[in-house]
Amino acid sequence: MYVIWCRKEGRGGLRVGVSDARSPIPYMADPITIVEPCDVRLMRRWLRRRAKKGWSLERLRRSCEG
């Protein structure tokens, strides 16, 4: 399992990253969702594109709820 997280960067933008669920996420990062290994690349890419479009952390989290 992997955790997809985001952290505020620069001028209000969000940086999306991935960490193994068993290891700690980076300082000041907020978790978005937990995904299976087969979905990591797809979800990270999708979330990165939405973050570039200006989506908020809460909107990203809501979009990942199932």
Secondary structure, 3 states (H helix, E strand, C coil): CEEEEEEEECCCEEEEEEEECCCCCCCCCEEEEEECHHHHHHHHHHHHHHHHCCCCHHHHHHHHCC
